Amino acid sequence: MGKAVAIYKGVDSGGVCPCVTPPTKLEPPIGDVFANKIAVMANTDVLTSANGTTCTTTPAPCVSPRVVKSVSKVYINKLPVATIGDSLNEPTKITIPTGATSVFA
């Protein structure tokens, strides 16, 4: 069995330096990629950005964009589906920590 497919439910892992963000809701846009009638995240999906603070000596507000970067070899509608552990922002190490309980890739 593979890894659980990422869905638009729950929160991300939160980010680290250079922009520390709290876990942020995995909010849509929900695209047109579905598995078992469940909307799933796919490569290049753009989620709402995560607000945080820099980790400099004088912290300042910052924003981390969140774009799905899937490494799955499973495709739906010609897009690789995202799974647990896939990246939303590589520099700040924001990832997808949870997924569907009944859909695996």
Secondary structure, DSSP 8 states (H G I E B T S, - for coil): ---BB-BS-SB---B-TTEEB---B------S-EETTEEB-BTT-EEEEEEEEE-SSS--EEEEEEE-B---S-EETTEEB-BTT-EEETTTTEE-----SS-B-
